């Protein structure tokens, strides 16, 4: 009986959040260990199926770095990384398009449907969804795209017909040249263009830590006005900087809030969306903390 009461309490706690997000768009960037571990992968697909059943419009954006590396290795081609970022020559760009929009994308679509979801696979080339120029960086990363425009009509069409769009992060420039796109950047740009209620970035860390060596030092909420100070103090550094900046770009473009969560935890999406405590680090722009 105690277990039954506990389950009822959990459902009651979730109710106001289900009401809050019902008929709203949530963009989830999927990657990291949650994309490698079969157990975590199944948990994420179940979460997405559940969200759609309760009326939440989910857009799933994914990368697939390990799969790209594996395919390149099979071809006898070495993966090259510069400061932790993949260098993408023309051949690698073609491999990325093949792997992301093919094997990885369709596998995720299949898994969602195995859990009674309804999904459709897309990539940034479909309908001119992700229109890019070559990323101008301090270090040349090759065929890596900088998103200039998001054409949301293919995504909206899928959502209106009850599908979960599963989007591979490949784009093209005006000449039709394909580019690989950072999945965090793509998810934020898509969420901003859709004016999404929330952006969720799944990572392999708990979120932003006050002390990077202490997982108990999680910073649960950040006003984006405080980000420059946190970068200056070295609290936001390394690979967390582009993730945080992606969240800020999305918020500036119309996302209500963005959160970085630990994808290593089963059902972390549900915990974030449907519990009072949430999980990870929430970024917001409101002068008052969100409830």
C-alpha positions in Angstrom: 0.0 0.0 0.0 2.9 2.4 0.8 4.3 1.8 -2.7 0.9 2.6 -4.2 0.6 5.8 -2.3 4.1 6.8 -3.3 3.3 6.2 -6.9 0.1 8.3 -6.6 2.1 11.1 -4.9 4.6 11.1 -7.8 1.8 11.4 -10.3 0.2 14.2 -8.4 3.5 16.1 -8.3 3.8 15.7 -12.0 0.3 16.9 -12.8 0.9 20.7 -12.8 4.0 20.2 -15.0 2.1 18.1 -17.4 -0.5 20.8 -17.6 2.2 23.5 -18.0 3.9 21.7 -20.9 0.9 20.2 -22.6 0.7 21.4 -26.3 4.0 23.2 -25.9 7.2 22.5 -27.8 10.2 21.1 -26.0 13.5 20.6 -27.9 15.8 17.9 -26.6 19.5 17.6 -27.6 20.4 13.9 -27.4 24.0 12.8 -27.1 26.7 11.5 -24.8 26.5 8.3 -22.8 22.7 8.4 -23.2 23.3 7.7 -26.8 25.8 4.9 -26.3 24.4 2.9 -23.5 21.6 0.6 -24.6 19.9 0.9 -21.1 20.0 4.7 -21.2 19.0 4.8 -24.8 15.8 2.8 -24.1 15.1 5.0 -21.1 15.3 8.2 -23.3 13.0 6.7 -26.0 10.5 5.7 -23.3 10.6 9.2 -21.9 9.9 10.7 -25.3 7.1 8.4 -26.0 5.5 9.2 -22.6 5.9 13.0 -23.2 4.1 12.8 -26.5 1.3 10.6 -25.0 0.6 13.4 -22.4 0.4 16.0 -25.2 3.9 17.5 -25.2 5.4 18.3 -28.6 8.9 16.9 -28.6 11.6 17.7 -31.1 14.7 15.4 -30.7 18.0 16.8 -32.1 20.9 14.4 -32.2 24.6 14.2 -33.2 26.6 11.0 -33.3 30.3 11.6 -32.9 31.2 8.0 -31.8 29.3 6.5 -34.8 31.1 8.9 -37.2 34.5 8.0 -35.7 33.6 4.3 -36.0 32.7 4.5 -39.6 35.9 6.5 -40.4 37.9 3.9 -38.6 36.3 1.2 -40.7 37.2 3.1 -43.8 40.8 3.3 -42.6 40.5 7.1 -42.0 41.7 8.7 -38.8 39.5 11.1 -36.8 41.2 14.4 -36.2 40.3 16.6 -33.3 41.5 20.2 -32.6 41.0 21.4 -29.0 38.4 18.7 -28.6 36.5 19.6 -31.7 36.3 17.4 -34.8 38.1 18.6 -37.9 35.8 17.8 -40.8 37.3 17.5 -44.3 35.1 17.0 -47.3 35.2 13.2 -47.1 34.4 13.3 -43.4 31.4 15.7 -44.1 30.0 13.1 -46.5 30.5 10.3 -44.0 28.8 12.4 -41.2 25.8 13.0 -43.5 25.6 9.3 -44.3 25.9 8.1 -40.7 23.8 10.8 -38.9 21.0 11.1 -41.4 21.0 7.3 -42.1 22.0 4.7 -39.5 21.8 6.9 -36.4 18.6 8.8 -37.3 16.6 5.8 -38.4 17.7 3.7 -35.4 16.3 6.4 -33.1 13.0 6.7 -35.1 12.6 2.9 -34.8 13.3 2.8 -31.1 10.7 5.5 -30.4 8.1 3.6 -32.4 9.0 0.4 -30.5 7.8 2.2 -27.4 4.5 3.2 -29.0 5.7 6.6 -30.0 5.2 8.1 -33.5 8.4 9.5 -35.0 9.7 10.7 -38.3 13.4 11.1 -39.3 14.6 14.4 -40.7 18.0 16.1 -41.2 18.9 19.7 -41.8 18.9 19.2 -45.5 15.2 18.4 -45.6 13.2 21.4 -46.8 16.3 23.6 -46.4 15.8 23.3 -42.6 19.4 24.2 -41.5 20.9 26.8 -43.8 24.6 27.4 -43.0 27.8 29.1 -44.0 31.2 27.8 -43.1 32.0 28.3 -39.4 34.6 31.1 -39.0 36.6 30.1 -36.0 40.1 30.9 -34.6 41.1 27.4 -35.8 39.8 26.1 -39.1 37.6 23.1 -38.4 36.9 22.4 -42.1 33.3 21.7 -43.2 31.6 22.7 -40.0 28.5 24.8 -40.4 27.4 28.1 -38.8 23.6 28.2 -38.9 22.3 31.3 -40.6 18.6 30.3 -40.9 16.3 27.6 -39.6 13.3 26.8 -41.9 10.8 25.4 -39.3 8.0 24.4 -41.7 9.2 20.7 -42.0 9.3 20.5 -38.2 5.9 22.1 -37.7 4.4 19.9 -40.4 5.6 16.8 -38.5 4.4 18.1 -35.2 0.9 19.0 -36.5 0.6 15.4 -37.8 1.4 14.0 -34.4 5.0 12.9 -35.2 8.1 13.5 -33.1 10.7 15.0 -35.5 14.1 13.3 -35.0 16.6 15.7 -36.6 20.2 14.9 -37.6 22.5 17.9 -37.5 23.6 18.2 -41.1 23.1 21.4 -43.1 24.0 22.9 -46.4 25.1 26.3 -47.8 23.6 28.1 -50.7 25.8 26.1 -53.1 24.5 22.8 -51.7 27.8 21.9 -49.9 27.0 19.8 -46.8 28.3 20.7 -43.4 28.5 19.0 -40.0 26.9 21.1 -37.3 27.5 21.0 -33.5 24.4 19.3 -32.0 24.1 21.8 -29.1 24.3 24.7 -31.4 21.7 23.2 -33.8 19.3 22.3 -31.0 19.5 25.8 -29.6 18.9 27.4 -33.0 16.0 25.1 -33.7 14.5 25.7 -30.3 14.8 29.5 -30.8 13.2 29.4 -34.2 10.3 27.4 -32.8 10.0 29.7 -29.7 10.1 26.5 -27.7 8.9 26.4 -24.1 12.1 24.6 -23.1 15.5 23.4 -24.4 17.1 20.4 -22.8 20.7 19.6 -23.4 21.7 16.1 -22.4 25.4 15.8 -21.3 27.7 13.5 -19.4 28.0 15.8 -16.3 25.5 16.8 -13.6 25.3 20.3 -15.0 27.4 23.4 -14.1 29.5 22.8 -11.0 30.8 25.4 -8.6 33.8 23.1 -8.2 34.4 20.9 -11.2 35.8 18.1 -9.0 32.8 18.0 -6.7 29.5 16.8 -8.2 27.7 17.9 -5.1 28.5 21.5 -5.9 25.8 21.7 -8.7 24.6 25.2 -9.5 20.8 24.6 -10.1 19.9 28.0 -11.6 21.7 30.7 -13.4 20.4 34.1 -14.6 22.1 34.5 -18.0 23.2 38.0 -16.9 25.6 36.3 -14.5 27.3 34.1 -17.1 30.1 36.6 -18.1 31.1 36.8 -14.4 31.1 33.0 -14.0 33.3 32.6 -17.1 35.7 35.3 -15.8 35.9 33.4 -12.5 36.6 30.2 -14.3 33.5 28.4 -13.0 32.2 28.1 -16.5 35.2 26.9 -18.6 36.2 24.3 -21.2 33.5 22.5 -23.0 30.8 24.0 -20.8 31.3 27.4 -22.4 29.9 26.6 -25.8 27.0 24.7 -24.2 26.1 27.7 -22.0 26.5 30.1 -24.9 24.2 27.9 -27.0 21.5 28.1 -24.3 21.9 31.9 -24.1 21.6 32.2 -27.9 18.4 30.1 -27.7 16.9 32.2 -24.9 17.7 35.4 -26.7 15.9 34.0 -29.7 12.7 33.2 -27.8 13.2 30.0 -25.7 11.6 30.5 -22.3 14.3 28.5 -20.5 17.1 26.1 -21.1 18.6 23.4 -18.9 21.7 21.2 -19.0 21.0 17.8 -17.5 22.9 14.6 -16.8 22.1 12.1 -19.4 23.8 9.3 -17.4 20.9 9.2 -15.1 17.9 7.1 -16.3 14.8 9.1 -17.0 16.6 12.4 -16.3 14.2 14.1 -18.8 11.1 13.1 -16.8 12.8 14.1 -13.5 13.6 17.5 -15.0 10.2 18.2 -16.4 7.9 16.6 -13.9 9.4 17.0 -10.5 9.6 20.0 -8.1 13.4 19.6 -7.7 14.3 19.2 -11.4 17.8 18.1 -12.3 20.8 19.8 -13.8 21.4 23.5 -14.3 18.6 25.8 -15.5 19.4 29.0 -17.4 16.8 31.8 -17.5 16.4 35.5 -18.3 13.6 36.5 -16.0 14.4 38.9 -13.3 12.7 36.6 -10.8 13.6 32.9 -10.6 11.1 30.7 -12.4 8.8 28.6 -10.3 
